[in-house]
């Protein structure tokens, strides 16, 4: 049913719709802020993993 859900022409249509809705001037800023948010999320997740106690040791 969903075997080939995303084909290349779907991405083209999505890009055209985004250009029409947001305009060509706002898209680079939106992509930049999305990339910055993804980097922050990745670094926070990495920091949380580093703070976890070792499951092999007992806290008591």
N, C-alpha and C positions, 0 to 999 in steps of 0.2 A: 504494500500500500504506500509506504513512505520510502521506498527503496532509493529513488533518485529525487529527493525532495528539493535539493538546491542545485540547480544547473547554472551554468555560466550566464545564460540570458536572464535568469532571475536576479542576479547581482547587478546586471546592467539596468534592468528596470528599477530596482531599488535605488541605485545611484541617481538615475534621472528623476525619480520622485523626490529624493532628498534635495537635489539641486533646485527643483521647482518650489519646494516647501520652504527651505531655509535660505536659499540664495547662495551664490558662489562665494560671497565674501565671508559668510559666517562658518562655512564648512571647515576651512583649515583651523580656525580657532576652536571649533568643537572637537575636531580630531586631536588637536594638541592637548586640550584639557582632558579628553578621554585617556590619552596615553599617559599623562601625568597622574591621573587617578589610578590607572592600572599599576604604574610603578610604585605608588604609595601603598596600594593594597598588597602588592607582592612583598615589599619590604616589611610591612607590618606583620604579615603572615609568617615571614621568615623569622622575625623577632619573637613572635609568640611561640614558634616551634623551638627556638633556642632557649626560651624560659621554662619550658615544660620539664618537670623532674624526670629523671631516668626511671622507666617502669621496673627495672630490675632491682632498684633500691627501695627500701621501706622508709617513709618519712618519720616513723616512730623510733 
